[in-house]
């Protein structure tokens, strides 16, 4: 499993639910957008000799602009467990080719997030990604 390939596929999947996915290093974004962070941990031993690679804390940050009320309403649809814009539903049902599974484990609201000096409401999804060699 190649982390860069997984990140590219995550970005492609997130575009299917109307999230823009800017490339790394983009200084300006247009919300709603999703930024796929680099994995902070890649585990080789957690698979107990099964030849699996695990990224236990992959983060996806979704940013929403507009006034406070509209940001919250829009973000709530992406945080929901079902619906056409649901990030958890997408990640759980997408047919992954770069890895075996992507499981969202939590979502944190960050109402005072900024990106390039612009205020946003952010949803920070933490996922567990598992794949073979």
C-alpha positions as a Python dict, from the first residue, in 0.01 Angstrom:
ca = {
    (1, 'X'): (0, 0, 0),
    (2, 'X'): (141, 336, -103),
    (3, 'X'): (28, 633, 113),
    (4, 'X'): (45, 877, -181),
    (5, 'X'): (-177, 650, -392),
    (6, 'X'): (-424, 616, -104),
    (7, 'X'): (-433, 996, -63),
    (8, 'X'): (-501, 1041, -436),
    (9, 'X'): (-787, 792, -421),
    (10, 'X'): (-928, 958, -108),
    (11, 'X'): (-931, 1292, -293),
    (12, 'X'): (-1105, 1133, -594),
    (13, 'X'): (-1369, 974, -369),
    (14, 'X'): (-1435, 1300, -182),
    (15, 'X'): (-1493, 1483, -511),
    (16, 'X'): (-1791, 1252, -575),
    (17, 'X'): (-1977, 1421, -287),
    (18, 'X'): (-1915, 1778, -404),
    (19, 'X'): (-1600, 1852, -204),
    (20, 'X'): (-1318, 2032, -380),
    (21, 'X'): (-982, 1864, -320),
    (22, 'X'): (-695, 2108, -376),
    (23, 'X'): (-344, 1972, -432),
    (24, 'X'): (-79, 1987, -161),
    (25, 'X'): (57, 2335, -98),
    (26, 'X'): (-243, 2526, -233),
    (27, 'X'): (-259, 2860, -54),
    (28, 'X'): (-615, 2950, -148),
    (29, 'X'): (-913, 2719, -149),
    (30, 'X'): (-1277, 2750, -236),
    (31, 'X'): (-1508, 2589, 18),
    (32, 'X'): (-1645, 2334, 57),
    (33, 'X'): (-1311, 2163, 32),
    (34, 'X'): (-1138, 1855, 171),
    (35, 'X'): (-769, 1837, 250),
    (36, 'X'): (-620, 1489, 285),
    (37, 'X'): (-340, 1515, 540),
    (38, 'X'): (-25, 1306, 530),
    (39, 'X'): (-52, 1009, 767),
    (40, 'X'): (113, 1072, 1102),
    (41, 'X'): (170, 700, 1170),
    (42, 'X'): (215, 397, 948),
    (43, 'X'): (217, 67, 1136),
    (44, 'X'): (378, -248, 1003),
    (45, 'X'): (365, -458, 1320),
    (46, 'X'): (1, -405, 1413),
    (47, 'X'): (-100, -664, 1154),
    (48, 'X'): (66, -945, 1353),
    (49, 'X'): (270, -1083, 1064),
    (50, 'X'): (-20, -1073, 817),
    (51, 'X'): (169, -849, 572),
    (52, 'X'): (-76, -563, 623),
    (53, 'X'): (0, -196, 655),
    (54, 'X'): (-216, 15, 885),
    (55, 'X'): (-250, 392, 895),
    (56, 'X'): (-445, 424, 1222),
    (57, 'X'): (-491, 802, 1233),
    (58, 'X'): (-530, 935, 878),
    (59, 'X'): (-696, 1278, 888),
    (60, 'X'): (-925, 1440, 633),
    (61, 'X'): (-1008, 1806, 700),
    (62, 'X'): (-1325, 1943, 541),
    (63, 'X'): (-1362, 2323, 534),
    (64, 'X'): (-1689, 2516, 508),
    (65, 'X'): (-1725, 2890, 449),
    (66, 'X'): (-2011, 3137, 472),
    (67, 'X'): (-2185, 3275, 777),
    (68, 'X'): (-2183, 3075, 1098),
    (69, 'X'): (-2531, 2924, 1060),
    (70, 'X'): (-2489, 2818, 695),
    (71, 'X'): (-2144, 2669, 768),
    (72, 'X'): (-2289, 2457, 1049),
    (73, 'X'): (-2587, 2339, 843),
    (74, 'X'): (-2371, 2250, 543),
    (75, 'X'): (-2107, 2076, 756),
    (76, 'X'): (-2371, 1872, 941),
    (77, 'X'): (-2473, 1700, 616),
    (78, 'X'): (-2112, 1590, 562),
    (79, 'X'): (-2077, 1470, 924),
    (80, 'X'): (-2402, 1269, 917),
    (81, 'X'): (-2380, 890, 903),
    (82, 'X'): (-2601, 873, 594),
    (83, 'X'): (-2710, 1089, 305),
    (84, 'X'): (-2573, 1197, -32),
    (85, 'X'): (-2302, 1420, 121),
    (86, 'X'): (-2208, 1194, 413),
    (87, 'X'): (-1831, 1150, 443),
    (88, 'X'): (-1863, 845, 677),
    (89, 'X'): (-2111, 673, 442),
    (90, 'X'): (-1884, 738, 144),
    (91, 'X'): (-1570, 611, 316),
    (92, 'X'): (-1744, 297, 443),
    (93, 'X'): (-1898, 200, 107),
    (94, 'X'): (-1647, 318, -154),
    (95, 'X'): (-1480, 39, -354),
    (96, 'X'): (-1114, 108, -273),
    (97, 'X'): (-838, -6, -506),
    (98, 'X'): (-538, 151, -330),
    (99, 'X'): (-613, -13, 6),
    (100, 'X'): (-846, -269, 159),
    (101, 'X'): (-1058, -41, 377),
    (102, 'X'): (-1105, 313, 503),
    (103, 'X'): (-1299, 331, 829),
    (104, 'X'): (-1393, 668, 979),
    (105, 'X'): (-1343, 646, 1355),
    (106, 'X'): (-1436, 998, 1466),
    (107, 'X'): (-1520, 1348, 1353),
    (108, 'X'): (-1426, 1664, 1538),
    (109, 'X'): (-1589, 2003, 1479),
    (110, 'X'): (-1339, 2291, 1475),
    (111, 'X'): (-1551, 2609, 1453),
    (112, 'X'): (-1258, 2851, 1460),
    (113, 'X'): (-1033, 2697, 1195),
    (114, 'X'): (-839, 2916, 954),
    (115, 'X'): (-666, 2832, 628),
    (116, 'X'): (-439, 3093, 468),
    (117, 'X'): (-587, 3349, 710),
    (118, 'X'): (-951, 3282, 610),
    (119, 'X'): (-1196, 3161, 879),
    (120, 'X'): (-1378, 2832, 823),
    (121, 'X'): (-1572, 2572, 1013),
    (122, 'X'): (-1369, 2253, 984),
    (123, 'X'): (-1467, 1892, 1027),
    (124, 'X'): (-1164, 1679, 1106),
    (125, 'X'): (-1234, 1315, 1023),
    (126, 'X'): (-995, 1058, 1164),
    (127, 'X'): (-982, 731, 970),
    (128, 'X'): (-819, 392, 1002),
    (129, 'X'): (-682, 270, 670),
    (130, 'X'): (-575, -91, 615),
    (131, 'X'): (-409, -241, 309),
    (132, 'X'): (-181, -509, 185),
    (133, 'X'): (176, -485, 63),
}
